[in-house]
Amino acid sequence: MNPECRIALTGATGFLGSHVAQILTAKGFKLSALVRDPKRAEHLQVKGMRMVAGDLFDAKALQELVRDCSCIVHIAGAIKAKSGKELLQINSGGTANLIKACAVSNPQIRFVHISSVAAREPQLSDYANSKFASEIEARRHNGAVAIVRPNAVYGPNDRETLQVFQVANGLFHPVLVGSAARIAMIHVADAAKAITALCYDDAPTGLFEISDAISAGYSWTEISQTAVSSVGGKYRPVRVPKWLFHTIGFISEYIGKLLGQPAILNSGKVREILHGDWSVQADLQIPPEIWKAEIDLETGFCNTVKWYREQDWLK
């Protein structure tokens, strides 16, 4: 595919989407971005990006977004909402709307859908179920489809994993008792490069899972120790039983409902965290001649902490 071709992008103002936009732009691609608030995306206009005002429920905007594009990278979605129904509506319904728009304006456009490794276990949480359902919708597209399942994406400009480093910066560090869970990690720059590699016409299609070089994943203890080291602290583990973690998730969810604000740590998220295997499956990895991760966990965490401190997000 000629870099002069135009690529459509949803979620361009978000954490992962902004990094994908940056890499695609650096490679010389022209971009069209769906933005709910053009003012919030003014920094993207400097890069020559064509803005399409609207959201995933605006049929005309979606049709305009994909018109004259060779590929659509669909990142926009929700990681939390007031209810499972709302999550399903955003993540699955939004994807369905985009597929319909492609059918009208650009039936053979290449569709790169960004899901989550949580979709492997849809029974665990409303979020996992919504991402699984979104994959079903993505597969309805008549053109080439590549589905990408990142696991834990971290890096500069991410407010969700900031909490990991805030805890690491504290005096004590919780460790789940008896948890043998393994979780694969990936720095946002590597994730963005993986997604970009799948935008080309001759790139493989199908389902892919991405992580750093440690595809078997890390224990929560390893992640916690690395986070503490990256902030320059001393690791002081405090053992937390699973029942207490479940209780914290339940209370957080209940408070969120009372305040009318969705909680990122809820009962479903606790079940996701305690799930035993979030490693990357060998047969679902992107071929190494197409893409390989370059950033290890220690380097990635230190890079992220440096950025947080430069922005005064972390002391």
N, C-alpha and C positions, 0 to 999 in steps of 0.2 A: 504494500500500500504506500502510495506517495504521501509524504508528510504534508503536502499541500491539501490533502483531503481533510474534510471537516469531521470532527468527532463531537457528538452530543454528550452532555454530562448532566446528571442530576446529583444534587448534594454537593455542588462545587464549593459552597461556603462552609461546609462542615469540616470536621477534623481530617478524615481520610480524603474526602473529596478535594480539599484545597491542595493537598500534597499531590494527588493525581493530576490536577489541573496544572500545577507547577511543572511536573515532569513532562507531561504531554506538550506544554508550551515550549519547554526547553528543547524538545525534539523537533520543533518547528510545525507542529500540528495547529490547525485552526480549530477553535472550540466554539461550541454553542452551549450555553448554560441555562438551565431552568432555575430561576430565582424567585422566591416569594416577595422579597423586598430588594428592589434594585439598588437602593441606597446602601444596604448592607454589603452589596457586592461591588461597590465603586472601585475597590482596590483591584478587582479582577479586570475591570475595563481598561486599565492601564496596559494590560497584557494583550489587548486587542480581542478580547472575548466578546462574542455576540450574546447579548442578554435577551432571554425570553421570559417575560414576567408571567408568573403563574405558579401553580402547584400540581401535584399528582392527580388532582380531581378537576382539572381544567382541560377538557378535551381539545379545545382549539389551541391552547398553548402547547400541549404535548405534540400535536400534529405539526405545529410550526417548528418545535424543537428538533424533531428528527428529519425534517425535510432537507434534502440535499446533503445528508450526512452518510458517511460510509460505516459508522459504528456508533452505538449508544452505550455509554457506561452508566449503569443505573446503581447509584450508591444511596440515594435519599431513602430515609426510613426512620423508624423510631426504635429506640432501645428501651423506652419506658413510656407508659401511658396510664390513664386512670383506670382502665379495665382491659381484660383480654380481648374483648370485642373491638375496642378502639385500636389496639395493636394490630389485630387482624385486618381491620379496615385500612390502616395506613400501609402496612408492609405487604400484605397480600393484595388488597384492593387497589393500592397505588400501582403495583406492578401490573396487575390486570389492565388497568386503564392505559398504561404505557404500551403494553402489547397491542391493545386495540388501536392506539394512535399510530403505531408502526404499520399495522395492517392497512390503514387508510392512506398514510402519506409515504411510507417507505418499506414495503413488505419484505424486501431482501436485506435490510440493514443488519449488520452484525450486532448481536445483543450480548453484552458482557454484564452479567448480573452479579452484584456483590451481596452474598448471603452471609451466613455465619456457620461455624462448625457446630453451633448449638442445634442447627437443623437436623443433625444426626439423631437427636433424642427429643422429638417434639413433645413427648409426654411430660417432660421435666418442668416446663414453664410456659406461660402464655407467650413469652418472647420467642422461645424455641419453636413453638407451634406456628407462630406467625411467619417465621423465616422459612420453615418447611413448606408452608402453604404458598409463600412467595415464589419458591423454586418451581412448584407445580405450575404456577401461572407463567413463569419465564419460559418453561419448556413448550408452551403453546405457540410460541413464535415460529413463523414459517421459515425464517432465515437461520443462519448459523447462530448457535447459542453456546456461550461459555459461562459456567456458573462457578464463582470463586467463593470458597468458604475460609475466610481468615478466622483465627481464634482470638487470642488476646493481642490486639493491636495497641501499641503504646508509642509515645514520642512527643515532640514539641507540639504545643497547642491543644493537647488533650486534657480536658478538665475531669474526665471520669477516672483515669488511672492516676491523676494527681493525688487522689486519696491514698493510694498505696505509698507514695513517698511522704505524705504528711504523717502517716502512721509510722513509717520507717524513721522519721525525724523525731519521733517521740522517745520517751524514756524506756518504755517496754514494748515488746513486739509479740502480738498474739500468734499462737501456733495451734492448729486444730489437732486434737488428740486422736490418734488412730486413723488419720486420713492418709490413704495411699494414692490420692489423686495425682495425676500427671496432667499438666497443662502446657501446650505448645505456645510459644510467644513469637511475635514478629514486630520489628521496628517499622513505623509507618512509612519510612522511605523505601524499605524493601518491599512492603506491601504495595505501595504505589507503583513501583517498577514492575512487579509481577502483573498487576492489572494492565499496565501499559503494554507489556509484552503480548497480552492476549487480544489487543485491539487490531492487530494486523490481519489482513485478509487470509494469509497462509498460516496463521497461528492455529494450534489445535482447538477443538471444541470439546464440550463435555463438562464433567464435574471435576473441580480441582480444590485441594486443600493446601494452604500455604502456612509456612512457619519459618523460623530461622534454621540454622544448620542442625539444631538439636530437635529433629522431628519427633522424637520419643517424648518430648516435653520435659518439664521441670516439676519437682515437688514444690508445694507451697513453702516449705522451709527454705529451699534453694532460692526461690523468688524473693522471699523476705530477707534472707541474708544478703543477697546481691543488692537489694534496694537499700538496706541499712548501710552497706559499704559505700554505695554511690552517694549517699548524703553525708558520709564521713562520720557515721555514728558507731557505737559499739552494740553488738547484737545481744539483746537481753530477752530471750524468749519466755513467754508466759503461756502455759498450756490452757487451751480453751476446749471444753468438751463439746461434742456435736450438738447435744441437746440445748446448750446455752446459745450456740450459733443459730439454731433453728428459732429459739425464742427471740433473739435480737432481730432476726428477719421478720418475724411475725409482728413484733412491736413497731418496727420501722414501717411496715406496710400499713398497720392500723393507724399510726399517726399521719401517714401520708393521705389516707382516706379522709381522716378528720379535717385535715387542712386543705383538702381538695388538690393536693399536689402528688404526683406519682413518685414513689420512692424507688431509687435504683437498687437498694438492697431490700428485697422482699422475699417471701417464702419460695417463690419460683427460682429466684437468683441464688438463694442458698442451696437449693437442690442441684442447680447447675454447678456451683462451686464444689459441692461434695461428690459430684459424679466422678467415678474412678478414672475414666480415660478420655482426655481431651488431646491425645496425641494426634499427629497427622498420619493418615494411612498411606503406606508406601505406594499403593497402586493408584492413588489419587493426586500425586504430586505433579507439578508442572515439569515437563522434560527439562533436564539440566542444560541442554543446548539452547533452550529458550530463555530460561531465567534461573538464577541461583541467588539465595540470600547472601548478603555480605556482612551484615552487622550482628555481632554476638551480643548476648544479654548484658554482659558487664559494660561493654562499650556503649550499647544503646541506652542503658540506664544512666550512665554518667553523662552522656550527651543530653538526655532529657532533663536531668536535674540541673545541668548548666543553663539550659534554656529557661526552665521554670524560675531560677534565681535571677536571671537577667530581666525577666518580666515581673519580678517581685511577687510571683505566685507562691514561692516557697522560701522560707528563711534559711 
